[in-house]
Amino acid sequence: MTSHAFSLDSGLLILERTPAVLRVQLSGLSDEWLRATEGGETWSPYDVVGHLAHLERTDWMVRVRRVLAGGEERKFDPVDRVAMLRGDRDRPIDELLDEFERLRRQNVADLRGLELGDEDLLREGLHPSLGPVTLRNLLATWVAHDLGHLVQVGRVMARRYRDEVGPWREYLSVMG
């Protein structure tokens, strides 16, 4: 697998689309689909949307601004990765998708408004456990994080039929 250099314009194409992808995939589905997990402490598609919305409020742009303000002096605040599990768990999925879409639209507009150049992408922040990271690292992670959760949602949903696909399971890598 080949790695490619991060491009802000290219990354923004993914960040802009994630809410729409999730809306098409999840809106109008029953709780059977929305609350399905892979067992144990794994997340449902509903949980993933809640997690993404939470990070739009508390993480990505907060960290971007910290880096631009001289973030190498002060560590990023730790992320509460499971905050959505303690929040309102009865909100309709469309309401949660609306919130995520609104927050993401604002964050993408704010990010575009910063008019970041190549030198800005080299600026460093201080991650609480990883140490020095560049703005380029942070932004590439935001994109990869979205894509990882899109894969996760599809995998959780597909695995509902793990036993039902019978012998085809060996041809379906998503079944694990």
C-alpha positions in Angstrom: 0.0 0.0 0.0 1.3 3.4 -0.9 1.1 6.4 1.4 0.3 9.8 -0.1 1.2 13.3 1.0 -1.7 15.1 2.8 -3.4 17.8 0.8 -5.8 20.1 2.6 -8.0 20.5 -0.4 -8.2 16.8 -0.9 -8.8 16.2 2.8 -11.6 18.7 2.9 -13.4 16.8 0.2 -13.7 13.9 2.6 -14.5 16.0 5.7 -17.3 17.8 3.8 -18.9 14.5 2.6 -18.9 12.4 5.8 -22.1 13.8 7.3 -24.0 13.2 4.0 -22.6 9.7 3.7 -23.8 8.9 7.2 -27.2 10.5 6.6 -27.8 8.4 3.5 -26.6 5.2 5.3 -28.4 5.7 8.6 -31.4 8.0 8.3 -34.7 6.3 8.7 -33.3 3.0 9.9 -34.7 1.1 12.9 -32.9 0.7 16.2 -32.1 -2.9 15.1 -29.6 -1.3 12.6 -28.7 1.8 14.6 -28.0 0.2 17.9 -26.3 -3.0 16.7 -22.8 -3.6 18.0 -20.1 -6.2 17.6 -20.5 -7.2 21.2 -18.9 -6.1 24.5 -17.9 -2.5 24.7 -18.0 -1.9 20.9 -19.9 1.0 19.3 -23.1 1.0 17.4 -23.6 3.2 14.3 -25.6 5.5 16.6 -22.6 5.8 19.0 -20.3 6.6 16.1 -22.4 9.5 15.0 -22.5 10.8 18.6 -18.8 10.4 18.9 -18.2 12.3 15.6 -20.5 15.2 16.8 -18.8 15.3 20.1 -15.4 15.7 18.5 -16.7 18.5 16.2 -17.5 20.4 19.4 -14.5 19.6 21.5 -11.5 18.4 19.5 -10.5 19.0 15.9 -10.8 22.8 15.5 -9.8 23.4 19.1 -6.5 21.6 18.4 -6.1 23.4 15.1 -6.4 26.7 16.8 -4.1 25.7 19.6 -1.4 24.8 17.1 -1.8 28.1 15.3 -1.6 30.0 18.5 1.8 28.4 19.4 0.6 25.0 20.5 4.1 23.6 21.1 4.1 25.2 24.5 0.9 23.7 25.8 -0.4 20.1 25.5 -3.7 19.4 23.8 -6.5 18.6 26.2 -7.2 14.8 26.3 -10.1 13.6 24.3 -13.1 12.0 26.0 -13.6 9.3 23.4 -16.7 7.9 25.1 -18.5 11.1 26.0 -21.4 10.2 23.7 -22.1 7.1 25.8 -23.0 9.4 28.8 -25.1 11.8 26.8 -28.7 11.8 25.7 -29.1 8.3 24.2 -32.7 8.8 23.2 -32.3 11.5 20.6 -33.6 10.5 17.1 -30.8 9.6 14.7 -31.9 12.4 12.3 -31.5 15.0 15.1 -28.0 13.6 15.9 -27.1 13.6 12.2 -28.4 17.2 11.9 -26.2 18.3 14.8 -23.1 16.6 13.3 -23.8 18.1 9.9 -24.2 21.6 11.3 -21.0 21.4 13.4 -19.0 19.9 10.6 -20.2 22.5 8.1 -19.1 25.3 10.5 -15.7 23.6 11.2 -15.0 23.1 7.5 -15.9 26.8 6.9 -13.7 27.9 9.8 -10.8 25.7 8.5 -11.1 27.1 5.0 -11.2 30.6 6.4 -7.8 30.1 8.0 -6.3 30.0 4.5 -3.5 27.6 5.7 -0.3 27.5 3.7 2.4 24.8 3.6 4.3 26.5 6.4 1.3 26.5 8.6 1.0 22.7 8.1 4.5 22.3 9.5 3.6 24.1 12.8 3.6 21.8 15.8 1.3 21.1 18.7 1.9 18.9 21.7 -0.3 15.8 22.0 -0.7 14.5 25.6 0.6 11.0 24.8 2.2 11.2 21.3 4.3 14.3 21.9 5.0 16.8 19.1 2.7 16.5 16.1 2.3 18.8 13.1 -0.8 20.5 11.9 -0.5 18.3 8.8 -0.5 15.2 11.1 -3.6 16.5 12.9 -5.6 17.3 9.7 -4.6 14.0 8.0 -5.7 12.2 11.2 -9.1 14.0 11.1 -9.7 12.7 7.6 -8.5 9.2 8.4 -10.6 9.1 11.6 -13.7 9.9 9.5 -12.9 7.2 7.0 -12.2 4.7 9.8 -15.5 5.3 11.4 -17.3 5.0 8.0 -15.7 1.6 7.6 -16.7 0.7 11.2 -20.4 1.6 10.6 -20.5 -0.6 7.5 -18.7 -3.5 9.2 -21.1 -3.4 12.3 -24.1 -3.3 10.0 -22.8 -6.1 7.7 -22.0 -8.4 10.7 -25.6 -8.5 11.7 -26.0 -11.1 9.0 -22.7 -12.9 9.8 -24.5 -16.2 10.3 -27.2 -15.6 7.7 -24.9 -15.4 4.7 -24.0 -19.0 5.3 -21.1 -20.4 3.2 -20.6 -17.0 1.5 -19.0 -15.7 4.7 -15.6 -16.9 3.4 -15.9 -14.5 0.5 -16.9 -11.5 2.6 -13.9 -10.0 4.3 -16.2 -7.7 6.2 -17.4 -10.7 8.2 -14.0 -11.1 9.8 
